Amino acid sequence: MTLKNSANIVALALAGVVLAAPAEARDRIQIVGSSTVFPYTQAVSEEFANATGNPAPVVESTGTGGGMRIFCAGIGEGHPDLTGASRAMKESEWELCQENGVTDISEALIGYDGLSIAVSREAKDDWDLTETQLYLGLAAQVPVEGELVDNPYRKWSDIDSTLPDIAIQVFGPPPTSGTRDAFVELAMEDGCEELDFFAQQKEVLNSDDYKSLVKETCWRMRQDGNFIEAGENDNLIVQRLQADATALGIFGYSFLYENEDVLKAVRVNGTAPDFETIADGSYDIARPLFFYVKNAHRGVIPGLEEFLAEYVSENAFGPDGYLPERGLVVLSEDGREEVRNAIVNRNEMTRYIN
Amino acid sequence: MSNLPANKSVETGNQQAQREVRIRQRYASDRRLRYFGLGAVGIALGFLVLLVSSISYSGYQAFSQTHVVLEVTIDTDKVDAADPFKGNYRGVVRDAVRAVFPGVTNRRQLRDLVGIVSSGAQYMVRDRVVADPGLINTTFLISVPVADPVDQFHKGNISRDTRESLRRISDQEIEWYDQWVSAGAIESRFNWALIFSSDSRYPELAGLKGAIAGSFYALLVCIAISFPVGIAAAVYLEEFAPKNRWTNLVEVNINNLAAVPSIVFGLLGLAVFLGWFGLPRSVPLVGGMTLALMTLPTIVIVTRVAISAVPPSIREAAMGIGASRHQVVMHHVLPLSLPGIMTGTIIAMAQALGETAPLLLIGMNAFIAGDTGGVMDPSTALPTQIFIWADSPERGFVARTSAAIMVLLGFLIVMNGIAIYLRQKFERRW
C-alpha cells in the first residue's frame, strides 16, 4: 500500500511539473551584469516592484563580461533585457551583439563608482600612495635600471623610503571581476606610464608593440604572494583588513562608505575618495557605471518601460535619490538630463558604427 | 588441553614475569585505542561546537529587529478610498514621523528624520489599508521596522563613542532615537520578516521566503525525477540485469558519477537545459533537474544496497507459491526495502538542499524582491541566498547571513532527523 501511494504521489508531482512547464510567458524583467552595478539595480527593481505592483525583476550578478556574453546572446524571451556594466561596452562585445541580432541597444551612464584602497582604522600610518607606487608594489614585473625584472620589492619602504616599513600585503579582486579590470586600467596603467622606462619605450617602439608591452607588464599583477586575490566577496576583504592592520584592500567605494568606522581610505595621488572628489574627477581611480538595454524588448516585456523610467528618475539616480544612499556617485544635472532623454527617446548607441 | 596445567607448573618465574608484561602491554594498547577514538570524537565534536557557536554568535542578532510604533492617519486627500493601492503612503509615513518631532523644520533634517524609519514602512501601511479599507479616515498605531543603521545602533554594533563622521548614524539621529526610546515607541521584536518576507535590498526588510519557496520547488522537481528513475534503475540492475561486462561498466560509472564534483553537473545543466532545451534562467525547474542529475547516482546506490539486503529466502518463497518476477519485486522486495530507500533518498535530498555551485551556474542566485511561486517562476534557493547576502555591503546582512545559515542547518537537521526516525521505526533485520 505505502509503495502504491508514494508511487502515485510521485507520478502526480511529475505530471504537475511537466504540465506547468510550457504554460507561462515571461512577465518578469530579466537583468544580468556587473556586481558593482548590482546593488543599484537591486534597489531600483525593489522600488519598482513595490511602487507599481508589477512582478519583481530578476537581477543576477554575473560580472560585466559574463553579463555581456549573456546579454548579447540573442533577442527574445529567453534572453535578458538589461545588463549592468562597470565599464563601457567593448567593440568585440558590440560585434557579438550584432552577430546575434541584438542591434538596437541604448546605453545609459548612471553615475560613477570610486575604487577605494583602504586599511584598518587601527593602522598607525596615514597612507598616501601615488599610482606609480601602486604599480611598483603590485605588478608582476617592474623596470629596474632599464630592464624589466620580476618585482623585487617586498616592503613599501623598498619602493620609497618615505613609505611605511611594512611588508607589501594587498587583498584585491580576482581577474574575473570588473573591479579588477578597473583597477588595472585606472591605477596600474597610469602609474606605469608615468615611469621614464615606459616613456622611452613609447618613443622607441611602434604603437602596437608599445600597447602590447603595456598590456603584458602594466596589467599583470604579481603572483608571488604579496598581492592576494580574495575572491569576489568584498566583505571578506573588509574582515581580513580588520584582522590585520598592515594589510591593504582594494574594493568598490560603497564598501568603504558602509564601513568607514572600521576602515580608512588610502589617499591616491594625495586625494581621498569621497562623493565630491569622485564626481569632479580629482580622485584618480574612479570608473563610470552603465546599463545597456535592448530596445527591441521595450513594449514587449511588461513593465520594462516603467522600470527604465524609474532607473533614470531624479528619485533614483538624482543627488537626493536612493542610489546615492547606496554609494553611487551621481552625474551632474545636465548629465542626468541627457541620459534621461537618451533612454526615453530610445537613442541607439552609435559609438562603434562607422 | 590436559597438558596445560602441567605446562603452567613448569613455567619459571622469569617466563611468568614476561607473560604479565605482555598482558599489561595488550591492555595498554586497548586503552590507547579507546583514548584515540575518544579523542577523535572529541575533535569532531569540538569543530562542530566551534562552527555552530561562531555562526550563532554572529547570527543571533538577526532574529530580532528594532521597530518603532507610529501613529498614522489615513486622510482621504492622500489615499483614495476607491483605489487604496495607489495612495501617497510615503506622505502618510512622513507626516506620522514629523508629528512626533514638531520642532524639526529644516528640509535636510526632515529628510534625515524620515530616514530613521525603514523605507519599507510606506508599503506596510499600504498593505494594511488595502487589506482593511475601513482604516481610511482613521488614525491607528502600526509597528514598523527602523532603518538598518538605527537597528545596528540599537543592537550596540555602532558605538556612541565613534566619531560622528565615521559612523552611519549622525548625532542628530541618535538624539531623535533617544527621544523615541524615552517615549517608549522603540521596541525589539522577533524578526518574523526573516522567514516570511521576500528578499530586499534593505536588511531590515529582507527575508528568506523566496529562497525557501525556490528550494522547495527545486527539491520537488528533483525528487520527482530522481526517485522513480533511481529506483527503477536500481531494481533492474539488482533483480533483472545479467552479470556481464556491460553491467559491470554501468556499475562502475554510477559509482563514479556519485563522486563527480557538483559544479560539473551545473555546467552540464547550463549547456543542456539552458543551451539546447532553451529553458529560462533562474527557474526552480532547471535547478531541480540539475540537482536530480546529481542525486540520481546516490539514490541508485542506496536503493541497490537496500534491495540486496532483502534475504533471498523471501524471493524464493514468493516464487515458490507461483509469483511472477514483477510480483516478487512489487509485492515483496520493494516494500521491504522501502525504509532503507527512503532514508537514503532523504539524505540525498538534504545534500541537494545544501548544494550551491550548480545553482550559481544556472542563475538561481538572482535578486528578486517580490513573491515567487511555482517551478517556472524565477527564484533563489537557500544556499544561493546565503551567497548573495554574504556579498552585500550593508552591516545588517552580516548577521542575516549567519541567521540564514542557521535556518538552512535547521532544515537539514529536520530532514536527517526524519531519515533516522524512518530507519529506526521501519527497518527490519533478518
Chai-1 contact restraints between the chains, C-beta under 6 A:
chainA,res_idxA,chainB,res_idxB,connection_type,confidence,min_distance_angstrom,max_distance_angstrom,comment,restraint_id
A,L3,B,L334,contact,1.0,0.0,6.0,A-B,restraint_1
A,L3,B,P335,contact,1.0,0.0,6.0,A-B,restraint_2
A,V10,B,F227,contact,1.0,0.0,6.0,A-B,restraint_3
A,V10,B,P228,contact,1.0,0.0,6.0,A-B,restraint_4
A,A13,B,A224,contact,1.0,0.0,6.0,A-B,restraint_5
A,L14,B,A224,contact,1.0,0.0,6.0,A-B,restraint_6
A,V17,B,V221,contact,1.0,0.0,6.0,A-B,restraint_7
A,V17,B,A224,contact,1.0,0.0,6.0,A-B,restraint_8
A,V17,B,V375,contact,1.0,0.0,6.0,A-B,restraint_9
A,A20,B,V375,contact,1.0,0.0,6.0,A-B,restraint_10
A,A20,B,M376,contact,1.0,0.0,6.0,A-B,restraint_11
A,E24,B,M376,contact,1.0,0.0,6.0,A-B,restraint_12
A,Q42,B,R201,contact,1.0,0.0,6.0,A-B,restraint_13
A,Q42,B,F367,contact,1.0,0.0,6.0,A-B,restraint_14
A,A43,B,R201,contact,1.0,0.0,6.0,A-B,restraint_15
A,S45,B,A369,contact,1.0,0.0,6.0,A-B,restraint_16
A,E46,B,S200,contact,1.0,0.0,6.0,A-B,restraint_17
A,E46,B,R201,contact,1.0,0.0,6.0,A-B,restraint_18
A,E46,B,A369,contact,1.0,0.0,6.0,A-B,restraint_19
A,A49,B,A369,contact,1.0,0.0,6.0,A-B,restraint_20
A,A49,B,G370,contact,1.0,0.0,6.0,A-B,restraint_21
A,N50,B,Y123,contact,1.0,0.0,6.0,A-B,restraint_22
A,P55,B,G370,contact,1.0,0.0,6.0,A-B,restraint_23
A,A56,B,I368,contact,1.0,0.0,6.0,A-B,restraint_24
A,A56,B,A369,contact,1.0,0.0,6.0,A-B,restraint_25
A,A56,B,G370,contact,1.0,0.0,6.0,A-B,restraint_26
A,V58,B,S282,contact,1.0,0.0,6.0,A-B,restraint_27
A,V58,B,A366,contact,1.0,0.0,6.0,A-B,restraint_28
A,V58,B,I368,contact,1.0,0.0,6.0,A-B,restraint_29
A,V58,B,P378,contact,1.0,0.0,6.0,A-B,restraint_30
A,V59,B,A366,contact,1.0,0.0,6.0,A-B,restraint_31
A,V59,B,F367,contact,1.0,0.0,6.0,A-B,restraint_32
A,E60,B,G363,contact,1.0,0.0,6.0,A-B,restraint_33
A,E60,B,A366,contact,1.0,0.0,6.0,A-B,restraint_34
A,G78,B,G278,contact,1.0,0.0,6.0,A-B,restraint_35
A,N233,B,D391,contact,1.0,0.0,6.0,A-B,restraint_36
A,S254,B,P393,contact,1.0,0.0,6.0,A-B,restraint_37
A,F255,B,P393,contact,1.0,0.0,6.0,A-B,restraint_38
A,E258,B,P393,contact,1.0,0.0,6.0,A-B,restraint_39
A,E260,B,L166,contact,1.0,0.0,6.0,A-B,restraint_40
A,D261,B,T162,contact,1.0,0.0,6.0,A-B,restraint_41
A,D261,B,L166,contact,1.0,0.0,6.0,A-B,restraint_42
A,D261,B,R167,contact,1.0,0.0,6.0,A-B,restraint_43
